[in-house]
């Protein structure tokens, strides 16, 4: 007989999917097997942003273990900090994994503050401990590796000259308006040029032909120069010798810091826009500013593919599909220049040189091949078209063919990290945070891969 409702509550606890719980439990056991992970994280959390120990007073806050595990959940589940708060708070499995028990779930601002305190070097060291655990369990031995690079975009818009000039105008004007509000003696000194700048920006965007765009660029550059002049004047007026009282000096400090951050970048954007658009010069990539918000961003071009505005990363994978090493260099170094340093890092981490190495054509050179064979590598495969291959260095044809086929697996690893672990775009701000984001994503990928090996 069908009932209208049944309000009798059950005494049975909620049970989640067995496979989901087993994977999180296995990841938890891996982390528990390496207590050094918590010590590394605690050192960062117990220090301020300058690396000095904080006073051990006040509220206890989140434990190092909770911060590490919440960061792993965030990346593995691809959650924002707000969604991380709701997701963990609502899940018995994730509460158990994060060791929260019956505690109140920290708010999203506390989650962000604590997770961002952990430095990229710490995440890298934690990943090294996880790879060491895999070697102890005979899942990975580091004797066969495959190396490849990929580019990860930063969280910026396409860096056109007009868009960057408009960014400079609106950001500096916003700071100047706050300065005028805070300091009555400076009111009326600065004018708002955002209207004309925005109009020129949209007209440039909708105009075809460089000859028709040049007059519009001249007006936009002139507006940006006027705003930069205002910002320079404000910086001079907020200097210590111009402040009447110590209180006024303290109030001026945050505005001074903002102006000192954005003013040189705005001057650089104006200079490169004048050189590129008005004078027709080719500005070298290492001199270009592609974002005033993320000035660390590099211009990455890989072969015939689209240009990526972000950073190149170098990944070293093993036979277990674990990522054994990850490097985030500055600039756009050639793959061939990173080959021997990658082998040296692999040797340092594994205490011996790998015996088999597979890479793509970007790493291929006779000098690299001879140096690698001299260092004790038995089988080396540079996967390249026939006209670019090095047939004289192939010692074992059968081993070479096996390495060529096996190397393709690194492409799948890169694809998985981008699709499922957030490496399709870094959303954290600053180069140090960019590195931390990459190493945390690699750590989450390795923990999932290792857990599935142990459960198989």
C-alpha positions in Angstrom: 0.0 0.0 0.0 1.4 3.4 -1.0 1.8 5.9 1.8 1.5 9.6 1.6 4.7 10.1 3.6 7.0 8.3 6.0 8.6 10.5 8.6 10.2 7.7 10.6 14.0 8.4 10.5 16.4 5.5 10.0 19.3 4.7 12.4 21.6 3.7 9.5 24.3 6.1 8.5 24.6 7.4 5.0 26.8 5.2 2.8 28.5 6.6 -0.3 29.6 4.7 -3.4 32.1 2.0 -2.3 34.5 2.8 -5.2 34.5 6.5 -4.3 35.2 5.8 -0.6 37.8 3.2 -1.3 39.8 5.7 -3.5 39.7 8.4 -0.9 40.6 5.9 1.9 43.6 4.7 -0.2 44.8 8.3 -0.8 44.5 8.9 2.9 46.6 5.8 3.7 49.3 7.0 1.3 49.4 10.4 3.0 49.5 8.7 6.5 52.4 6.6 5.4 54.5 9.8 4.9 54.2 11.9 8.0 56.9 14.2 6.6 54.2 15.7 4.4 52.6 17.3 7.4 55.9 18.6 8.8 56.6 20.3 5.4 53.2 21.9 5.3 53.3 23.0 9.0 56.5 25.0 8.5 54.8 27.1 5.8 51.6 27.6 7.9 53.6 28.5 11.0 55.4 31.3 9.2 54.2 34.6 7.8 54.6 35.6 4.1 58.2 36.8 4.8 59.2 33.3 6.2 59.5 34.4 9.8 57.8 32.3 12.5 54.4 33.6 13.7 53.5 34.0 17.4 51.8 30.8 18.6 48.9 32.7 20.2 45.2 33.2 19.4 42.9 30.6 17.8 44.5 27.3 16.8 43.1 27.4 13.3 43.2 24.6 10.8 45.8 21.8 11.2 48.4 21.2 8.6 46.8 17.9 7.8 43.5 19.5 7.1 45.0 22.2 4.9 46.9 19.6 2.7 43.9 17.3 2.4 41.4 20.2 1.6 43.8 21.4 -1.1 43.9 18.0 -2.7 40.1 17.8 -2.6 39.9 21.2 -4.2 42.1 20.3 -7.2 40.9 16.7 -7.6 37.2 17.7 -7.6 37.9 21.0 -9.5 36.1 23.2 -7.0 36.1 26.9 -6.2 36.8 27.8 -2.6 33.1 28.5 -2.0 32.1 25.1 -3.6 34.9 23.4 -1.6 33.3 24.6 1.6 29.8 23.4 0.6 31.1 20.1 -0.9 33.2 18.9 2.0 30.6 20.2 4.6 27.9 18.1 2.9 30.0 14.9 2.4 30.7 12.3 5.1 33.4 10.7 3.0 35.2 14.0 2.4 34.8 15.1 6.0 36.4 11.9 7.1 39.2 12.3 4.5 39.9 15.9 5.5 39.9 14.9 9.2 37.3 17.4 10.1 35.1 15.1 12.2 32.3 17.0 13.8 34.1 20.4 13.6 32.5 23.3 11.9 33.6 23.6 8.3 36.0 26.6 7.8 34.6 29.4 5.6 35.9 29.8 2.1 38.1 32.8 3.0 39.9 30.7 5.6 40.3 27.9 3.1 41.9 30.2 0.6 44.2 31.9 3.1 45.5 28.6 4.4 45.9 26.8 1.1 47.7 29.7 -0.5 50.2 29.9 2.4 51.9 26.6 1.2 54.8 27.4 -1.1 55.4 25.7 -4.5 58.6 24.3 -3.2 56.6 22.5 -0.4 54.2 21.0 -2.9 57.1 19.8 -5.0 58.8 18.2 -2.0 55.5 16.5 -1.0 55.2 15.1 -4.5 58.7 13.8 -4.2 57.7 11.9 -1.0 54.7 10.4 -2.8 57.0 9.2 -5.7 59.4 7.8 -3.0 56.5 5.9 -1.5 55.7 4.4 -5.0 59.3 3.2 -5.3 59.1 1.6 -1.8 55.9 -0.3 -2.9 57.7 -1.4 -6.1 55.2 0.5 -8.3 57.8 2.7 -9.8 61.6 2.3 -10.1 62.5 5.3 -12.2 64.5 3.2 -14.7 62.3 4.1 -17.7 61.2 7.7 -18.2 59.5 9.8 -20.8 59.9 13.6 -21.0 57.6 16.2 -22.6 56.6 19.8 -22.3 53.3 21.6 -22.4 52.1 25.2 -22.1 49.6 26.3 -19.4 47.8 29.6 -20.0 47.6 32.2 -17.3 44.3 33.7 -16.3 44.4 36.8 -18.6 42.5 38.1 -21.6 44.1 38.1 -25.1 46.9 40.8 -24.8 46.0 43.2 -27.6 47.7 46.7 -27.4 44.3 48.5 -27.2 43.0 46.2 -24.4 46.1 46.7 -22.3 46.0 50.5 -22.8 42.4 50.5 -21.6 43.4 48.3 -18.6 46.1 50.9 -17.7 43.6 53.8 -17.9 40.8 52.2 -15.9 43.1 50.7 -13.2 45.1 53.9 -12.6 42.0 56.0 -12.6 40.3 53.8 -10.1 43.3 54.2 -7.7 43.4 58.0 -8.3 39.7 58.3 -7.4 40.3 56.5 -4.1 43.3 58.8 -3.4 41.2 61.9 -4.0 38.5 60.6 -1.6 41.1 59.8 1.1 43.1 63.0 0.8 41.1 66.2 0.4 44.2 68.2 -0.4 44.4 66.3 -3.8 40.8 66.7 -4.9 40.3 68.2 -8.3 43.9 67.5 -9.3 43.1 64.6 -11.6 40.6 64.2 -14.4 38.8 61.1 -15.6 39.7 60.0 -19.1 38.0 56.6 -19.0 35.2 57.7 -21.3 37.4 58.7 -24.3 39.7 55.7 -23.6 36.9 53.2 -23.6 35.4 54.7 -26.8 38.8 54.5 -28.6 39.2 50.9 -27.3 35.9 49.8 -28.9 36.4 51.7 -32.1 39.9 50.1 -32.5 38.3 46.7 -31.9 35.6 47.3 -34.6 37.8 49.0 -37.2 39.6 47.1 -40.0 42.9 48.0 -41.5 46.0 49.2 -39.6 46.0 52.6 -41.4 42.5 53.3 -40.0 43.5 52.2 -36.5 46.6 54.4 -36.1 44.7 57.7 -35.5 42.6 55.9 -32.9 45.7 54.5 -31.2 47.2 57.9 -31.0 44.2 59.2 -29.1 44.2 56.1 -26.8 47.9 56.4 -26.1 47.5 60.2 -25.4 44.7 59.4 -22.9 46.9 56.8 -21.3 49.9 59.1 -21.1 47.7 61.8 -19.3 46.6 59.2 -16.7 50.1 58.1 -16.2 51.2 61.7 -15.6 48.4 62.0 -13.0 49.6 58.8 -11.3 53.2 60.1 -11.2 52.0 63.3 -9.6 50.0 61.4 -7.1 52.9 59.2 -6.2 55.0 62.4 -5.6 52.3 63.9 -3.4 52.0 60.8 -1.3 55.7 60.5 -0.7 56.8 60.5 3.0 58.2 64.1 2.9 54.8 65.4 1.6 52.7 63.8 4.3 52.0 66.1 7.2 51.5 63.5 9.9 52.4 59.9 10.6 48.8 58.9 10.3 48.6 60.4 6.8 51.7 58.4 5.9 50.1 55.2 7.0 47.0 55.9 5.0 49.1 56.7 1.9 51.1 53.5 2.1 48.6 51.1 0.3 48.0 53.7 -2.5 51.7 54.2 -2.9 52.2 50.5 -3.2 49.5 50.2 -5.9 50.9 53.1 -7.9 54.4 51.8 -7.7 53.2 48.4 -8.9 51.1 49.6 -11.9 52.9 52.8 -13.0 56.0 51.1 -14.5 53.8 48.5 -16.2 51.6 51.2 -17.7 54.7 53.1 -19.0 55.9 49.9 -20.5 52.6 49.2 -22.2 52.5 52.7 -23.7 56.1 52.4 -24.9 55.5 49.0 -26.6 52.2 50.2 -28.1 53.9 53.2 -29.7 56.8 51.1 -31.0 54.6 48.3 -32.4 51.6 50.2 -33.8 52.8 53.7 -34.6 56.4 53.0 -35.6 56.0 49.4 -36.9 58.8 47.9 -34.8 59.0 44.3 -33.8 59.3 44.2 -30.0 61.2 41.2 -28.7 59.1 38.7 -26.8 61.2 39.1 -23.6 60.5 42.8 -23.6 56.8 42.6 -24.1 54.2 43.1 -21.3 51.2 40.9 -22.0 49.3 41.8 -18.8 49.5 44.4 -16.1 47.8 42.0 -13.7 50.0 39.0 -14.4 53.3 40.6 -15.6 55.1 37.3 -15.1 53.3 35.8 -18.1 55.5 34.4 -20.9 54.8 34.1 -24.6 54.9 30.4 -25.5 54.9 29.2 -29.1 55.2 25.5 -29.7 55.6 24.6 -33.3 52.7 25.6 -35.6 50.2 25.7 -32.7 48.5 28.8 -31.3 50.5 31.1 -29.1 49.9 30.5 -25.4 50.2 33.3 -22.8 51.3 31.6 -19.7 54.3 29.3 -18.8 55.8 26.2 -20.2 56.1 23.2 -17.9 58.4 20.2 -18.2 57.0 16.8 -17.1 58.9 13.6 -16.5 56.8 10.4 -16.4 57.6 6.9 -15.4 56.3 3.4 -16.3 53.6 3.6 -13.6 52.1 6.7 -15.2 53.2 8.8 -12.2 54.7 12.2 -12.9 58.1 11.8 -11.3 59.2 15.5 -11.8 57.8 18.8 -12.8 59.6 22.0 -13.6 58.1 25.5 -14.4 60.9 27.5 -16.0 60.7 31.2 -16.8 60.7 32.3 -20.5 60.4 29.9 -23.4 63.5 27.8 -23.3 64.0 25.3 -26.1 63.2 21.7 -25.3 66.6 20.6 -26.3 68.2 22.9 -23.7 66.1 21.2 -20.9 66.9 17.6 -21.8 70.1 17.1 -19.8 68.9 19.1 -16.7 65.8 16.8 -16.7 68.0 13.7 -16.8 70.2 15.1 -14.0 67.1 15.8 -11.8 65.9 12.3 -12.5 69.3 10.9 -11.4 69.2 13.0 -8.3 65.7 11.9 -7.3 66.3 8.2 -8.1 70.0 8.0 -6.9 70.9 6.6 -10.4 70.6 7.5 -14.0 67.5 5.9 -15.8 68.4 3.2 -18.3 65.7 4.0 -20.9 64.5 7.5 -22.0 61.9 8.5 -24.6 61.2 12.1 -25.8 59.8 13.8 -28.8 61.6 15.6 -31.6 61.9 18.9 -29.7 64.6 17.3 -27.5 66.5 15.7 -30.3 70.1 16.7 -31.0 73.3 14.8 -31.5 74.9 16.5 -28.6 72.1 15.5 -26.2 72.1 11.9 -27.5 75.8 11.5 -27.1 75.9 13.0 -23.7 73.0 10.9 -22.5 74.6 7.7 -23.8 77.9 8.7 -22.2 76.0 9.1 -18.8 74.9 5.5 -18.9 71.6 5.5 -20.7 71.2 2.2 -22.6 68.2 2.9 -24.8 67.3 6.4 -26.1 64.5 7.3 -28.4 63.8 10.7 -29.9 60.5 10.3 -31.6 60.8 12.3 -34.8 60.1 12.2 -38.5 62.5 10.1 -40.5 64.3 13.1 -42.0 65.0 14.4 -38.4 65.8 11.1 -36.7 69.3 10.1 -35.6 69.6 6.5 -37.0 73.3 6.2 -36.2 72.5 6.4 -32.4 69.9 3.6 -32.5 71.6 0.6 -30.9 68.7 -1.8 -30.4 65.9 -1.5 -33.0 63.4 -3.6 -31.0 63.9 -1.5 -27.8 63.7 1.7 -29.9 60.3 0.7 -31.3 59.0 -0.2 -27.9 60.1 3.2 -26.5 58.6 5.1 -29.4 55.2 3.4 -28.7 55.5 3.9 -25.0 56.4 7.6 -25.2 52.9 8.4 -26.6 51.6 7.7 -23.1 52.9 11.0 -21.8 50.5 12.8 -24.1 47.6 11.0 -22.3 49.0 12.0 -18.9 49.2 15.7 -20.0 45.6 15.5 -21.4 44.4 14.0 -18.1 46.0 16.7 -16.0 44.4 19.4 -18.2 41.0 17.9 -18.4 40.5 16.6 -14.9 43.0 18.5 -12.7 42.8 22.1 -13.9 46.0 22.5 -15.9 44.1 23.8 -18.9 44.4 27.2 -17.2 45.9 28.5 -14.0 43.5 30.6 -12.1 45.9 31.6 -9.3 47.6 35.0 -9.4 51.3 35.6 -9.4 54.2 33.4 -10.6 54.8 31.8 -7.2 51.1 30.9 -7.0 51.3 29.7 -10.6 54.0 27.2 -9.6 52.1 26.2 -6.5 49.0 25.5 -8.6 50.9 23.3 -11.1 52.7 21.3 -8.4 49.4 20.8 -6.4 47.7 19.6 -9.6 50.6 17.1 -10.2 50.4 15.9 -6.6 46.6 15.3 -6.9 47.1 13.4 -10.2 49.9 11.3 -8.7 47.8 10.5 -5.6 44.9 9.3 -7.7 47.1 7.3 -10.0 48.9 5.7 -7.0 45.7 4.9 -5.2 44.3 3.1 -8.3 47.5 1.1 -8.6 47.2 0.0 -5.0 43.5 -0.9 -5.4 44.0 -2.9 -8.6 
